[in-house]
C-alpha cells in the first residue's frame, strides 16, 4: 500500500503576512517547503515519502525555474537521491551528472543576481552602504561564492546527508526574499553531504634541520620532541644525531 502525501500544508503560501507580498511567487515557497518536508520524512524513517517530495520538488523546478537557477540543479540532484533510495542506481547517476553540469553555470548566475537592500544595525552602516554599495555587494557575492563551491563539492562527493539535517538552513537562511535566499535554499537543502572530515587533509612529513655537529654528514636528522629547557621555557623541536642518537638543539 502506497504512502499518501497531503500537499495542502506544503502549498499553503497565501497566509496573511507571508512572503508573497515581498514579490515571491507560490512556486518559490512551495519548492522550499517540499525540500524541507522531504528531510522531515527522511528523519521519520519514511523514505518513500521523502523520495516523493524530492521528485515533486524537481518537477516544480522544471515547470517554474529557468535552467540556470541553482534550485534547478539542486532539485535534480535531490531527484537523484530519490532514485537512489528506490534502488535505481543508473537513473540516480545520470541525474547527478546532469545536476553537476547545471551547477557549473551557477557562478555566472551569481554575477548577475539581484540583491535586495539589507537592513542595517545603525545609521553609520546605512551611510556606508549608500557610499560604498558596490563594495558591500562584492563582499556579499564573495561569501556566496564560497557556498557555491562547497555545494559543488557535495555534488561531486555524492554521499547522502544524515536524515533530517536542515539545521543549517534554519539558522543561516537569509531573511530577505531575493536571489540570495534562492541560492541559500539550493546550497543548504541539497540531499548530499560533502567529504568526510579529514578526508582532504594530507599528512605532510616534518622535515627537521640537520644536527649542527654533523652538517655535511650523510643522512638527515630525525625530528623528535626535545626536552624542555630549565625554567619551563624553550624546548621545541630538536635534531637527533642519526648515529649517536643524542639530542642537539635546533
Residue pairs with C-beta under 8 A, 6 or more apart in sequence:
2 48
3 46
3 48
3 49
3 52
5 49
5 52
5 53
7 56
10 30
10 33
10 34
10 37
11 26
11 30
11 33
13 19
13 20
13 26
13 29
13 30
13 33
14 20
14 26
18 29
19 28
19 29
19 177
20 26
20 29
22 177
23 177
24 177
25 64
27 60
27 63
27 64
27 65
28 64
28 177
28 182
30 60
31 57
31 60
31 61
31 64
31 65
31 71
31 75
31 185
32 185
32 189
34 53
34 54
34 56
34 57
34 60
35 53
35 54
35 57
35 74
35 75
35 78
35 185
35 189
36 166
36 169
36 189
37 53
38 49
38 50
38 51
38 53
38 54
38 57
38 78
38 191
39 50
39 163
39 164
39 165
39 166
39 189
39 191
40 164
40 166
41 47
41 49
41 50
41 53
42 50
42 163
42 164
43 163
43 164
44 164
45 163
47 85
48 85
50 82
50 85
51 81
51 82
51 83
51 85
51 86
52 82
54 75
54 78
54 79
54 81
54 82
54 191
55 79
55 82
57 75
57 78
57 79
58 75
58 76
58 78
58 79
58 82
60 75
61 69
61 71
61 72
61 74
61 75
61 76
62 72
62 75
65 71
65 72
65 75
66 72
67 102
67 105
68 102
68 105
68 106
68 108
68 109
69 109
69 182
69 186
70 103
70 106
70 109
70 148
70 151
70 182
70 183
70 186
70 187
71 182
71 185
71 186
72 102
73 99
73 100
73 102
73 103
73 106
73 155
73 186
74 99
74 151
74 185
74 186
74 187
74 189
74 190
76 95
76 98
76 99
76 102
77 95
77 96
77 99
77 103
77 155
77 190
77 191
77 192
78 189
78 190
78 191
79 95
80 91
80 92
80 93
80 94
80 95
80 96
80 99
81 92
81 160
81 191
81 192
83 89
83 91
83 92
83 95
84 92
84 160
96 155
96 158
99 155
100 152
100 155
100 156
103 148
103 151
103 152
103 155
104 152
106 148
106 183
106 186
107 145
107 148
110 141
110 144
110 145
110 148
110 183
111 141
113 141
113 179
113 180
113 183
114 178
114 179
115 137
115 140
115 178
115 179
115 180
116 176
116 177
116 178
116 180
117 129
118 129
118 176
120 126
120 129
128 136
129 136
140 180
144 180
144 183
147 183
147 184
147 187
148 183
148 187
150 187
150 194
151 186
151 187
151 190
153 194
153 195
154 190
154 192
154 193
154 194
155 190
155 192
157 192
157 193
157 194
157 195
158 192
159 192
159 193
159 194
159 196
160 191
160 192
160 193
161 190
161 191
161 192
161 193
162 193
165 193
166 188
166 189
168 188
169 184
169 185
169 188
169 189
172 184
172 188
173 181
173 184
173 185
173 188
174 180
174 181
174 184
206 223
206 237
207 220
207 223
208 220
208 221
208 222
208 223
208 237
208 239
208 240
208 250
209 221
209 239
209 250
210 217
210 220
210 221
210 239
211 221
211 239
211 240
211 241
211 242
211 248
212 239
212 248
212 249
213 241
213 248
214 241
214 242
214 243
217 242
219 242
220 242
221 239
221 240
221 241
221 242
222 239
222 240
222 242
223 237
223 238
223 239
223 240
224 237
224 238
224 240
224 247
225 235
225 237
225 238
226 235
226 236
226 237
226 238
226 247
226 249
226 250
227 235
227 238
227 247
228 234
228 235
229 235
236 250
237 250
238 247
238 248
238 249
238 250
239 247
239 248
239 249
239 250
240 246
240 247
240 248
241 248
